[in-house]
Amino acid sequence: MTTTNTGAGRRWGRFARHYVEMIVAMFAGMFALGMLQSALGLSLSHEQQPELAYLVMAVDMSIGMAAWMRIRGHGWASTLEMCAAMFVPVVPLFPLLWLGAVDAGTMMTAAHVAMLPLMLAAMLRRLDEYAGCAH
């Protein structure tokens, strides 16, 4: 293996590691803050209040990711872009929910699935930062 291939491999390895870290941080925020809200009696019904329940969950996931990104030294612009990936999926889904084209469960599932490629897109936008080659 050449030095160039090894360097590229390390670069993409750092990129992939950060992507996995973001998924773990997202779920950690969602579960930890969700359990806290539940313990305080602040839980929302995903069936009765799907919009608000989704937005609270997106905030919980964003807090987890933002905290980890700031600990890892990322700036606010990239942190907020990553957090935006939690909210962007509902832009087309809320109207579909209101029109009865999708139910709450479908909305939640579709939004969560859409988050992953949106997070990847945010990372590809700043490839050097996420691959460990920031200036």
A tleap script that builds the chain and sets N, CA, C and O, in Angstrom:
source leaprc.protein.ff14SB
mol = sequence {
  NMET THR THR THR ASN THR GLY ALA GLY ARG
  ARG TRP GLY ARG PHE ALA ARG HIE TYR VAL
  GLU MET ILE VAL ALA MET PHE ALA GLY MET
  PHE ALA LEU GLY MET LEU GLN SER ALA LEU
  GLY LEU SER LEU SER HIE GLU GLN GLN PRO
  GLU LEU ALA TYR LEU VAL MET ALA VAL ASP
  MET SER ILE GLY MET ALA ALA TRP MET ARG
  ILE ARG GLY HIE GLY TRP ALA SER THR LEU
  GLU MET CYS ALA ALA MET PHE VAL PRO VAL
  VAL PRO LEU PHE PRO LEU LEU TRP LEU GLY
  ALA VAL ASP ALA GLY THR MET MET THR ALA
  ALA HIE VAL ALA MET LEU PRO LEU MET LEU
  ALA ALA MET LEU ARG ARG LEU ASP GLU TYR
  ALA GLY CYS ALA CHIE
}
set mol.1.N position { 0.843 -1.173 0.000 }
set mol.1.CA position { 0.000 0.000 0.000 }
set mol.1.C position { 0.891 1.240 0.000 }
set mol.1.O position { 1.887 1.288 0.722 }
set mol.2.N position { 0.548 2.212 -0.783 }
set mol.2.CA position { 1.359 3.424 -0.861 }
set mol.2.C position { 1.007 4.383 0.256 }
set mol.2.O position { -0.032 4.252 0.903 }
set mol.3.N position { 1.886 5.349 0.475 }
set mol.3.CA position { 1.655 6.364 1.504 }
set mol.3.C position { 0.388 7.156 1.222 }
set mol.3.O position { -0.354 7.485 2.148 }
set mol.4.N position { 0.134 7.462 -0.031 }
set mol.4.CA position { -1.062 8.223 -0.398 }
set mol.4.C position { -2.315 7.451 -0.033 }
set mol.4.O position { -3.255 8.023 0.519 }
set mol.5.N position { -2.341 6.151 -0.335 }
set mol.5.CA position { -3.511 5.338 0.002 }
set mol.5.C position { -3.683 5.216 1.506 }
set mol.5.O position { -4.808 5.235 2.005 }
set mol.6.N position { -2.583 5.091 2.231 }
set mol.6.CA position { -2.652 5.009 3.685 }
set mol.6.C position { -3.199 6.308 4.261 }
set mol.6.O position { -4.048 6.282 5.152 }
set mol.7.N position { -2.720 7.442 3.759 }
set mol.7.CA position { -3.214 8.738 4.227 }
set mol.7.C position { -4.688 8.924 3.922 }
set mol.7.O position { -5.445 9.426 4.752 }
set mol.8.N position { -5.090 8.520 2.736 }
set mol.8.CA position { -6.502 8.619 2.358 }
set mol.8.C position { -7.345 7.691 3.232 }
set mol.8.O position { -8.455 8.043 3.631 }
set mol.9.N position { -6.818 6.517 3.524 }
set mol.9.CA position { -7.538 5.575 4.387 }
set mol.9.C position { -7.734 6.131 5.786 }
set mol.9.O position { -8.812 6.011 6.368 }
set mol.10.N position { -6.679 6.742 6.322 }
set mol.10.CA position { -6.791 7.360 7.659 }
set mol.10.C position { -7.796 8.501 7.640 }
set mol.10.O position { -8.595 8.661 8.562 }
set mol.11.N position { -7.742 9.284 6.583 }
set mol.11.CA position { -8.642 10.432 6.433 }
set mol.11.C position { -10.102 9.976 6.444 }
set mol.11.O position { -10.928 10.529 7.170 }
set mol.12.N position { -10.414 8.952 5.623 }
set mol.12.CA position { -11.790 8.454 5.565 }
set mol.12.C position { -12.147 7.704 6.843 }
set mol.12.O position { -13.315 7.659 7.227 }
set mol.13.N position { -11.162 7.120 7.499 }
set mol.13.CA position { -11.408 6.475 8.791 }
set mol.13.C position { -11.827 7.493 9.843 }
set mol.13.O position { -12.754 7.248 10.615 }
set mol.14.N position { -11.146 8.631 9.872 }
set mol.14.CA position { -11.530 9.704 10.808 }
set mol.14.C position { -12.930 10.217 10.479 }
set mol.14.O position { -13.735 10.479 11.373 }
set mol.15.N position { -13.201 10.352 9.202 }
set mol.15.CA position { -14.522 10.814 8.763 }
set mol.15.C position { -15.605 9.829 9.226 }
set mol.15.O position { -16.619 10.238 9.790 }
set mol.16.N position { -15.387 8.546 8.986 }
set mol.16.CA position { -16.357 7.515 9.376 }
set mol.16.C position { -16.515 7.469 10.900 }
set mol.16.O position { -17.626 7.325 11.409 }
set mol.17.N position { -15.397 7.593 11.620 }
set mol.17.CA position { -15.470 7.585 13.088 }
set mol.17.C position { -16.327 8.738 13.583 }
set mol.17.O position { -17.143 8.563 14.488 }
set mol.18.N position { -16.147 9.923 12.994 }
set mol.18.CA position { -16.950 11.065 13.423 }
set mol.18.C position { -18.434 10.823 13.123 }
set mol.18.O position { -19.291 11.170 13.936 }
set mol.19.N position { -18.737 10.245 11.991 }
set mol.19.CA position { -20.129 9.957 11.639 }
set mol.19.C position { -20.753 9.019 12.678 }
set mol.19.O position { -21.871 9.252 13.137 }
set mol.20.N position { -20.032 7.969 13.041 }
set mol.20.CA position { -20.535 7.038 14.058 }
set mol.20.C position { -20.668 7.746 15.402 }
set mol.20.O position { -21.649 7.532 16.115 }
set mol.21.N position { -19.698 8.584 15.756 }
set mol.21.CA position { -19.782 9.339 17.010 }
set mol.21.C position { -21.039 10.216 17.034 }
set mol.21.O position { -21.692 10.342 18.070 }
set mol.22.N position { -21.371 10.815 15.903 }
set mol.22.CA position { -22.557 11.674 15.839 }
set mol.22.C position { -23.835 10.863 16.031 }
set mol.22.O position { -24.770 11.321 16.688 }
set mol.23.N position { -23.876 9.675 15.468 }
set mol.23.CA position { -25.056 8.820 15.639 }
set mol.23.C position { -25.177 8.394 17.096 }
set mol.23.O position { -26.272 8.409 17.657 }
set mol.24.N position { -24.070 8.017 17.709 }
set mol.24.CA position { -24.088 7.623 19.123 }
set mol.24.C position { -24.507 8.812 19.995 }
set mol.24.O position { -25.341 8.659 20.888 }
set mol.25.N position { -23.938 9.987 19.742 }
set mol.25.CA position { -24.284 11.181 20.530 }
set mol.25.C position { -25.739 11.559 20.338 }
set mol.25.O position { -26.400 11.986 21.284 }
set mol.26.N position { -26.246 11.406 19.120 }
set mol.26.CA position { -27.644 11.712 18.821 }
set mol.26.C position { -28.555 10.803 19.653 }
set mol.26.O position { -29.476 11.282 20.314 }
set mol.27.N position { -28.296 9.506 19.619 }
set mol.27.CA position { -29.125 8.581 20.380 }
set mol.27.C position { -28.939 8.759 21.883 }
set mol.27.O position { -29.899 8.628 22.642 }
set mol.28.N position { -27.721 9.054 22.320 }
set mol.28.CA position { -27.485 9.279 23.751 }
set mol.28.C position { -28.304 10.466 24.243 }
set mol.28.O position { -28.938 10.393 25.296 }
set mol.29.N position { -28.293 11.554 23.489 }
set mol.29.CA position { -29.095 12.711 23.859 }
set mol.29.C position { -30.572 12.391 23.873 }
set mol.29.O position { -31.292 12.783 24.792 }
set mol.30.N position { -31.029 11.675 22.849 }
set mol.30.CA position { -32.444 11.332 22.754 }
set mol.30.C position { -32.872 10.456 23.934 }
set mol.30.O position { -33.906 10.709 24.552 }
set mol.31.N position { -32.090 9.440 24.244 }
set mol.31.CA position { -32.467 8.528 25.318 }
set mol.31.C position { -32.298 9.170 26.698 }
set mol.31.O position { -33.200 9.082 27.532 }
set mol.32.N position { -31.171 9.804 26.944 }
set mol.32.CA position { -30.923 10.386 28.270 }
set mol.32.C position { -31.913 11.494 28.588 }
set mol.32.O position { -32.521 11.501 29.658 }
set mol.33.N position { -32.073 12.426 27.663 }
set mol.33.CA position { -33.003 13.525 27.930 }
set mol.33.C position { -34.447 13.054 27.882 }
set mol.33.O position { -35.293 13.592 28.596 }
set mol.34.N position { -34.743 12.058 27.053 }
set mol.34.CA position { -36.089 11.478 27.030 }
set mol.34.C position { -36.428 10.807 28.347 }
set mol.34.O position { -37.547 10.937 28.844 }
set mol.35.N position { -35.460 10.085 28.918 }
set mol.35.CA position { -35.699 9.440 30.215 }
set mol.35.C position { -35.878 10.490 31.313 }
set mol.35.O position { -36.716 10.325 32.199 }
set mol.36.N position { -35.095 11.561 31.257 }
set mol.36.CA position { -35.238 12.635 32.240 }
set mol.36.C position { -36.625 13.268 32.132 }
set mol.36.O position { -37.288 13.489 33.145 }
set mol.37.N position { -37.059 13.556 30.917 }
set mol.37.CA position { -38.382 14.146 30.722 }
set mol.37.C position { -39.465 13.204 31.232 }
set mol.37.O position { -40.435 13.642 31.851 }
set mol.38.N position { -39.299 11.924 30.973 }
set mol.38.CA position { -40.263 10.930 31.442 }
set mol.38.C position { -40.294 10.883 32.967 }
set mol.38.O position { -41.367 10.837 33.569 }
set mol.39.N position { -39.118 10.894 33.586 }
set mol.39.CA position { -39.037 10.861 35.046 }
set mol.39.C position { -39.685 12.088 35.677 }
set mol.39.O position { -40.220 12.018 36.783 }
set mol.40.N position { -39.634 13.211 34.967 }
set mol.40.CA position { -40.239 14.446 35.468 }
set mol.40.C position { -41.712 14.577 35.072 }
set mol.40.O position { -42.358 15.577 35.387 }
set mol.41.N position { -42.233 13.572 34.385 }
set mol.41.CA position { -43.628 13.598 33.948 }
set mol.41.C position { -43.873 14.550 32.784 }
set mol.41.O position { -44.985 15.048 32.612 }
set mol.42.N position { -42.849 14.803 31.993 }
set mol.42.CA position { -42.962 15.747 30.890 }
set mol.42.C position { -43.027 15.070 29.523 }
set mol.42.O position { -42.865 15.730 28.496 }
set mol.43.N position { -43.262 13.769 29.502 }
set mol.43.CA position { -43.291 13.037 28.233 }
set mol.43.C position { -44.491 13.460 27.397 }
set mol.43.O position { -45.551 13.808 27.918 }
set mol.44.N position { -44.289 13.418 26.093 }
set mol.44.CA position { -45.357 13.736 25.153 }
set mol.44.C position { -45.756 12.478 24.403 }
set mol.44.O position { -44.935 11.585 24.193 }
set mol.45.N position { -47.006 12.408 24.004 }
set mol.45.CA position { -47.492 11.282 23.224 }
set mol.45.C position { -47.143 11.494 21.759 }
set mol.45.O position { -47.489 12.514 21.164 }
set mol.46.N position { -46.456 10.519 21.191 }
set mol.46.CA position { -46.104 10.608 19.766 }
set mol.46.C position { -47.343 10.474 18.888 }
set mol.46.O position { -47.347 10.923 17.742 }
set mol.47.N position { -48.378 9.867 19.417 }
set mol.47.CA position { -49.616 9.712 18.655 }
set mol.47.C position { -50.532 10.926 18.802 }
set mol.47.O position { -51.166 11.346 17.834 }
set mol.48.N position { -50.603 11.484 19.991 }
set mol.48.CA position { -51.519 12.607 20.226 }
set mol.48.C position { -50.902 13.962 19.897 }
set mol.48.O position { -51.613 14.874 19.478 }
set mol.49.N position { -49.613 14.106 20.077 }
set mol.49.CA position { -48.912 15.363 19.822 }
set mol.49.C position { -47.654 15.105 18.996 }
set mol.49.O position { -46.551 15.417 19.445 }
set mol.50.N position { -47.803 14.543 17.799 }
set mol.50.CA position { -46.612 14.120 17.052 }
set mol.50.C position { -45.667 15.258 16.683 }
set mol.50.O position { -44.450 15.068 16.689 }
set mol.51.N position { -46.192 16.420 16.367 }
set mol.51.CA position { -45.315 17.527 15.971 }
set mol.51.C position { -44.438 17.967 17.142 }
set mol.51.O position { -43.218 18.072 17.015 }
set mol.52.N position { -45.073 18.220 18.274 }
set mol.52.CA position { -44.331 18.670 19.446 }
set mol.52.C position { -43.388 17.572 19.952 }
set mol.52.O position { -42.253 17.849 20.338 }
set mol.53.N position { -43.870 16.329 19.944 }
set mol.53.CA position { -43.030 15.212 20.383 }
set mol.53.C position { -41.795 15.097 19.497 }
set mol.53.O position { -40.694 14.864 19.996 }
set mol.54.N position { -41.967 15.259 18.194 }
set mol.54.CA position { -40.826 15.188 17.285 }
set mol.54.C position { -39.847 16.328 17.551 }
set mol.54.O position { -38.638 16.107 17.610 }
set mol.55.N position { -40.361 17.537 17.709 }
set mol.55.CA position { -39.486 18.692 17.917 }
set mol.55.C position { -38.694 18.569 19.216 }
set mol.55.O position { -37.516 18.923 19.258 }
set mol.56.N position { -39.330 18.073 20.269 }
set mol.56.CA position { -38.625 17.862 21.536 }
set mol.56.C position { -37.539 16.804 21.343 }
set mol.56.O position { -36.422 16.960 21.837 }
set mol.57.N position { -37.864 15.735 20.627 }
set mol.57.CA position { -36.873 14.695 20.371 }
set mol.57.C position { -35.712 15.242 19.547 }
set mol.57.O position { -34.557 14.901 19.804 }
set mol.58.N position { -36.005 16.085 18.561 }
set mol.58.CA position { -34.947 16.680 17.735 }
set mol.58.C position { -34.042 17.576 18.578 }
set mol.58.O position { -32.829 17.612 18.371 }
set mol.59.N position { -34.631 18.293 19.524 }
set mol.59.CA position { -33.835 19.121 20.433 }
set mol.59.C position { -32.945 18.224 21.291 }
set mol.59.O position { -31.763 18.514 21.475 }
set mol.60.N position { -33.506 17.142 21.812 }
set mol.60.CA position { -32.728 16.210 22.640 }
set mol.60.C position { -31.543 15.643 21.857 }
set mol.60.O position { -30.425 15.584 22.370 }
set mol.61.N position { -31.789 15.231 20.624 }
set mol.61.CA position { -30.714 14.679 19.796 }
set mol.61.C position { -29.679 15.750 19.483 }
set mol.61.O position { -28.478 15.479 19.479 }
set mol.62.N position { -30.142 16.951 19.225 }
set mol.62.CA position { -29.229 18.057 18.911 }
set mol.62.C position { -28.347 18.397 20.096 }
set mol.62.O position { -27.161 18.678 19.923 }
set mol.63.N position { -28.902 18.377 21.287 }
set mol.63.CA position { -28.105 18.661 22.490 }
set mol.63.C position { -26.984 17.643 22.629 }
set mol.63.O position { -25.842 18.009 22.906 }
set mol.64.N position { -27.304 16.367 22.439 }
set mol.64.CA position { -26.280 15.329 22.527 }
set mol.64.C position { -25.174 15.536 21.500 }
set mol.64.O position { -23.990 15.452 21.827 }
set mol.65.N position { -25.565 15.805 20.261 }
set mol.65.CA position { -24.560 15.994 19.206 }
set mol.65.C position { -23.771 17.277 19.415 }
set mol.65.O position { -22.549 17.282 19.265 }
set mol.66.N position { -24.447 18.355 19.758 }
set mol.66.CA position { -23.762 19.635 19.942 }
set mol.66.C position { -22.752 19.545 21.082 }
set mol.66.O position { -21.631 20.040 20.969 }
set mol.67.N position { -23.153 18.916 22.169 }
set mol.67.CA position { -22.230 18.776 23.302 }
set mol.67.C position { -20.977 18.015 22.873 }
set mol.67.O position { -19.857 18.433 23.169 }
set mol.68.N position { -21.173 16.898 22.174 }
set mol.68.CA position { -20.019 16.100 21.765 }
set mol.68.C position { -19.170 16.848 20.744 }
set mol.68.O position { -17.942 16.796 20.816 }
set mol.69.N position { -19.791 17.538 19.800 }
set mol.69.CA position { -19.014 18.277 18.800 }
set mol.69.C position { -18.193 19.388 19.443 }
set mol.69.O position { -17.042 19.606 19.067 }
set mol.70.N position { -18.775 20.086 20.404 }
set mol.70.CA position { -18.035 21.161 21.076 }
set mol.70.C position { -16.883 20.578 21.901 }
set mol.70.O position { -15.797 21.156 21.937 }
set mol.71.N position { -17.110 19.442 22.560 }
set mol.71.CA position { -16.036 18.773 23.305 }
set mol.71.C position { -14.900 18.408 22.358 }
set mol.71.O position { -13.729 18.517 22.719 }
set mol.72.N position { -15.241 17.978 21.155 }
set mol.72.CA position { -14.247 17.568 20.165 }
set mol.72.C position { -13.632 18.753 19.422 }
set mol.72.O position { -12.783 18.560 18.552 }
set mol.73.N position { -14.051 19.981 19.756 }
set mol.73.CA position { -13.408 21.164 19.211 }
set mol.73.C position { -13.994 21.718 17.924 }
set mol.73.O position { -13.364 22.551 17.272 }
set mol.74.N position { -15.175 21.278 17.546 }
set mol.74.CA position { -15.804 21.803 16.332 }
set mol.74.C position { -16.397 23.178 16.612 }
set mol.74.O position { -16.817 23.474 17.731 }
set mol.75.N position { -16.424 24.008 15.581 }
set mol.75.CA position { -16.977 25.348 15.695 }
set mol.75.C position { -18.496 25.337 15.683 }
set mol.75.O position { -19.133 24.310 15.449 }
set mol.76.N position { -19.051 26.501 15.941 }
set mol.76.CA position { -20.509 26.615 16.002 }
set mol.76.C position { -21.176 26.399 14.655 }
set mol.76.O position { -22.265 25.827 14.599 }
set mol.77.N position { -20.558 26.838 13.573 }
set mol.77.CA position { -21.191 26.694 12.254 }
set mol.77.C position { -21.407 25.214 11.916 }
set mol.77.O position { -22.508 24.820 11.530 }
set mol.78.N position { -20.370 24.405 12.059 }
set mol.78.CA position { -20.522 22.979 11.746 }
set mol.78.C position { -21.436 22.283 12.754 }
set mol.78.O position { -22.170 21.361 12.397 }
set mol.79.N position { -21.391 22.720 14.003 }
set mol.79.CA position { -22.271 22.140 15.023 }
set mol.79.C position { -23.731 22.418 14.696 }
set mol.79.O position { -24.569 21.519 14.775 }
set mol.80.N position { -24.033 23.639 14.333 }
set mol.80.CA position { -25.418 23.991 14.014 }
set mol.80.C position { -25.887 23.332 12.725 }
set mol.80.O position { -27.062 22.983 12.606 }
set mol.81.N position { -24.997 23.157 11.764 }
set mol.81.CA position { -25.364 22.430 10.544 }
set mol.81.C position { -25.751 20.992 10.872 }
set mol.81.O position { -26.728 20.465 10.340 }
set mol.82.N position { -24.984 20.372 11.743 }
set mol.82.CA position { -25.287 18.995 12.114 }
set mol.82.C position { -26.622 18.923 12.859 }
set mol.82.O position { -27.409 18.000 12.644 }
set mol.83.N position { -26.870 19.885 13.723 }
set mol.83.CA position { -28.137 19.911 14.453 }
set mol.83.C position { -29.318 20.166 13.511 }
set mol.83.O position { -30.414 19.647 13.729 }
set mol.84.N position { -29.093 20.955 12.480 }
set mol.84.CA position { -30.165 21.236 11.512 }
set mol.84.C position { -30.656 19.949 10.855 }
set mol.84.O position { -31.822 19.851 10.474 }
set mol.85.N position { -29.776 18.968 10.723 }
set mol.85.CA position { -30.171 17.694 10.119 }
set mol.85.C position { -31.242 16.981 10.932 }
set mol.85.O position { -31.908 16.080 10.420 }
set mol.86.N position { -31.416 17.370 12.188 }
set mol.86.CA position { -32.459 16.780 13.021 }
set mol.86.C position { -33.829 17.398 12.723 }
set mol.86.O position { -34.864 16.765 12.933 }
set mol.87.N position { -33.821 18.626 12.238 }
set mol.87.CA position { -35.071 19.360 12.033 }
set mol.87.C position { -35.535 19.405 10.578 }
set mol.87.O position { -36.737 19.434 10.316 }
set mol.88.N position { -34.614 19.412 9.649 }
set mol.88.CA position { -34.945 19.565 8.227 }
set mol.88.C position { -35.924 18.494 7.721 }
set mol.88.O position { -36.795 18.825 6.916 }
set mol.89.N position { -35.824 17.238 8.151 }
set mol.89.CA position { -36.727 16.225 7.593 }
set mol.89.C position { -38.217 16.500 7.799 }
set mol.89.O position { -39.040 16.051 7.001 }
set mol.90.N position { -38.571 17.225 8.848 }
set mol.90.CA position { -40.002 17.433 9.101 }
set mol.90.C position { -40.610 18.536 8.247 }
set mol.90.O position { -41.831 18.690 8.212 }
set mol.91.N position { -39.781 19.296 7.565 }
set mol.91.CA position { -40.320 20.370 6.719 }
set mol.91.C position { -41.346 19.814 5.730 }
set mol.91.O position { -42.447 20.358 5.645 }
set mol.92.N position { -41.033 18.756 4.982 }
set mol.92.CA position { -42.068 18.204 4.105 }
set mol.92.C position { -43.012 17.228 4.807 }
set mol.92.O position { -44.104 16.960 4.306 }
set mol.93.N position { -42.607 16.700 5.954 }
set mol.93.CA position { -43.423 15.676 6.616 }
set mol.93.C position { -44.571 16.241 7.442 }
set mol.93.O position { -45.640 15.632 7.485 }
set mol.94.N position { -44.391 17.369 8.093 }
set mol.94.CA position { -45.496 17.948 8.861 }
set mol.94.C position { -46.718 18.202 7.989 }
set mol.94.O position { -47.819 17.807 8.371 }
set mol.95.N position { -46.570 18.848 6.826 }
set mol.95.CA position { -47.766 19.053 5.988 }
set mol.95.C position { -48.413 17.727 5.556 }
set mol.95.O position { -49.638 17.635 5.470 }
set mol.96.N position { -47.599 16.711 5.287 }
set mol.96.CA position { -48.162 15.409 4.935 }
set mol.96.C position { -48.932 14.810 6.108 }
set mol.96.O position { -49.961 14.162 5.918 }
set mol.97.N position { -48.430 15.030 7.318 }
set mol.97.CA position { -49.128 14.574 8.517 }
set mol.97.C position { -50.457 15.313 8.655 }
set mol.97.O position { -51.492 14.693 8.901 }
set mol.98.N position { -50.430 16.625 8.498 }
set mol.98.CA position { -51.648 17.427 8.646 }
set mol.98.C position { -52.699 17.079 7.603 }
set mol.98.O position { -53.898 17.161 7.871 }
set mol.99.N position { -52.251 16.691 6.415 }
set mol.99.CA position { -53.178 16.320 5.342 }
set mol.99.C position { -53.665 14.876 5.461 }
set mol.99.O position { -54.536 14.443 4.707 }
set mol.100.N position { -53.100 14.142 6.408 }
set mol.100.CA position { -53.497 12.745 6.598 }
set mol.100.C position { -52.828 11.787 5.631 }
set mol.100.O position { -53.218 10.622 5.552 }
set mol.101.N position { -51.829 12.252 4.894 }
set mol.101.CA position { -51.129 11.390 3.934 }
set mol.101.C position { -50.188 10.408 4.634 }
set mol.101.O position { -49.905 9.333 4.107 }
set mol.102.N position { -49.703 10.782 5.830 }
set mol.102.CA position { -48.872 9.889 6.652 }
set mol.102.C position { -49.390 9.949 8.081 }
set mol.102.O position { -49.986 10.944 8.495 }
set mol.103.N position { -49.159 8.884 8.824 }
set mol.103.CA position { -49.521 8.915 10.241 }
set mol.103.C position { -48.294 9.298 11.068 }
set mol.103.O position { -47.199 9.462 10.531 }
set mol.104.N position { -48.489 9.436 12.363 }
set mol.104.CA position { -47.398 9.881 13.246 }
set mol.104.C position { -46.209 8.923 13.218 }
set mol.104.O position { -45.059 9.361 13.203 }
set mol.105.N position { -46.479 7.628 13.212 }
set mol.105.CA position { -45.391 6.650 13.200 }
set mol.105.C position { -44.573 6.711 11.921 }
set mol.105.O position { -43.346 6.625 11.951 }
set mol.106.N position { -45.257 6.860 10.807 }
set mol.106.CA position { -44.563 6.978 9.522 }
set mol.106.C position { -43.729 8.245 9.487 }
set mol.106.O position { -42.596 8.235 9.006 }
set mol.107.N position { -44.289 9.343 9.999 }
set mol.107.CA position { -43.546 10.609 10.042 }
set mol.107.C position { -42.271 10.449 10.863 }
set mol.107.O position { -41.194 10.858 10.428 }
set mol.108.N position { -42.389 9.856 12.047 }
set mol.108.CA position { -41.224 9.674 12.918 }
set mol.108.C position { -40.168 8.795 12.245 }
set mol.108.O position { -38.980 9.114 12.269 }
set mol.109.N position { -40.603 7.704 11.656 }
set mol.109.CA position { -39.672 6.790 10.996 }
set mol.109.C position { -38.974 7.468 9.819 }
set mol.109.O position { -37.750 7.405 9.697 }
set mol.110.N position { -39.752 8.115 8.956 }
set mol.110.CA position { -39.182 8.772 7.776 }
set mol.110.C position { -38.195 9.867 8.182 }
set mol.110.O position { -37.132 10.007 7.577 }
set mol.111.N position { -38.550 10.637 9.202 }
set mol.111.CA position { -37.665 11.716 9.643 }
set mol.111.C position { -36.356 11.155 10.186 }
set mol.111.O position { -35.285 11.684 9.890 }
set mol.112.N position { -36.433 10.096 10.972 }
set mol.112.CA position { -35.216 9.507 11.521 }
set mol.112.C position { -34.342 8.905 10.427 }
set mol.112.O position { -33.118 9.029 10.475 }
set mol.113.N position { -34.947 8.265 9.458 }
set mol.113.CA position { -34.176 7.699 8.345 }
set mol.113.C position { -33.519 8.825 7.542 }
set mol.113.O position { -32.367 8.698 7.129 }
set mol.114.N position { -34.242 9.921 7.320 }
set mol.114.CA position { -33.714 11.040 6.531 }
set mol.114.C position { -32.570 11.758 7.237 }
set mol.114.O position { -31.719 12.361 6.582 }
set mol.115.N position { -32.541 11.700 8.553 }
set mol.115.CA position { -31.475 12.373 9.302 }
set mol.115.C position { -30.092 11.862 8.918 }
set mol.115.O position { -29.143 12.640 8.822 }
set mol.116.N position { -29.979 10.578 8.703 }
set mol.116.CA position { -28.664 9.981 8.468 }
set mol.116.C position { -27.999 10.512 7.201 }
set mol.116.O position { -26.844 10.933 7.268 }
set mol.117.N position { -28.676 10.512 6.044 }
set mol.117.CA position { -28.017 11.109 4.871 }
set mol.117.C position { -27.846 12.621 4.996 }
set mol.117.O position { -26.913 13.184 4.423 }
set mol.118.N position { -28.727 13.279 5.733 }
set mol.118.CA position { -28.557 14.726 5.935 }
set mol.118.C position { -27.328 15.020 6.797 }
set mol.118.O position { -26.617 15.993 6.544 }
set mol.119.N position { -27.076 14.204 7.798 }
set mol.119.CA position { -25.871 14.350 8.604 }
set mol.119.C position { -24.632 14.110 7.731 }
set mol.119.O position { -23.643 14.837 7.825 }
set mol.120.N position { -24.704 13.098 6.897 }
set mol.120.CA position { -23.598 12.798 5.997 }
set mol.120.C position { -23.342 13.965 5.043 }
set mol.120.O position { -22.190 14.321 4.793 }
set mol.121.N position { -24.408 14.558 4.513 }
set mol.121.CA position { -24.266 15.703 3.610 }
set mol.121.C position { -23.609 16.879 4.325 }
set mol.121.O position { -22.747 17.551 3.759 }
set mol.122.N position { -24.018 17.130 5.576 }
set mol.122.CA position { -23.409 18.218 6.356 }
set mol.122.C position { -21.917 17.957 6.553 }
set mol.122.O position { -21.106 18.882 6.503 }
set mol.123.N position { -21.568 16.707 6.775 }
set mol.123.CA position { -20.156 16.368 6.970 }
set mol.123.C position { -19.365 16.472 5.671 }
set mol.123.O position { -18.232 16.953 5.677 }
set mol.124.N position { -19.940 16.031 4.569 }
set mol.124.CA position { -19.240 16.120 3.291 }
set mol.124.C position { -19.012 17.571 2.898 }
set mol.124.O position { -18.032 17.891 2.225 }
set mol.125.N position { -19.915 18.447 3.317 }
set mol.125.CA position { -19.771 19.882 3.040 }
set mol.125.C position { -18.489 20.430 3.662 }
set mol.125.O position { -17.880 21.354 3.122 }
set mol.126.N position { -18.081 19.864 4.793 }
set mol.126.CA position { -16.872 20.288 5.509 }
set mol.126.C position { -15.920 19.096 5.648 }
set mol.126.O position { -15.463 18.769 6.743 }
set mol.127.N position { -15.643 18.474 4.539 }
set mol.127.CA position { -14.849 17.246 4.529 }
set mol.127.C position { -13.522 17.391 5.269 }
set mol.127.O position { -13.161 16.519 6.059 }
set mol.128.N position { -12.795 18.470 5.028 }
set mol.128.CA position { -11.501 18.617 5.693 }
set mol.128.C position { -11.629 18.666 7.211 }
set mol.128.O position { -10.797 18.105 7.925 }
set mol.129.N position { -12.647 19.320 7.696 }
set mol.129.CA position { -12.847 19.401 9.146 }
set mol.129.C position { -13.142 18.020 9.731 }
set mol.129.O position { -12.558 17.634 10.744 }
set mol.130.N position { -14.032 17.290 9.104 }
set mol.130.CA position { -14.453 16.000 9.653 }
set mol.130.C position { -13.466 14.873 9.379 }
set mol.130.O position { -13.484 13.849 10.061 }
set mol.131.N position { -12.617 15.058 8.393 }
set mol.131.CA position { -11.601 14.041 8.096 }
set mol.131.C position { -10.306 14.318 8.861 }
set mol.131.O position { -9.320 13.600 8.701 }
set mol.132.N position { -10.313 15.360 9.690 }
set mol.132.CA position { -9.153 15.656 10.530 }
set mol.132.C position { -8.075 16.479 9.875 }
set mol.132.O position { -6.919 16.447 10.299 }
set mol.133.N position { -8.443 17.222 8.837 }
set mol.133.CA position { -7.449 18.016 8.115 }
set mol.133.C position { -7.796 19.487 8.115 }
set mol.133.O position { -7.459 20.202 7.171 }
set mol.134.N position { -8.464 19.952 9.154 }
set mol.134.CA position { -8.829 21.374 9.216 }
set mol.134.C position { -7.581 22.227 9.336 }
set mol.134.O position { -6.575 21.784 9.890 }
set mol.135.N position { -7.637 23.437 8.823 }
set mol.135.CA position { -6.458 24.311 8.861 }
set mol.135.C position { -6.272 24.865 10.241 }
set mol.135.O position { -5.334 25.625 10.480 }
savepdb mol mol.pdb
quit
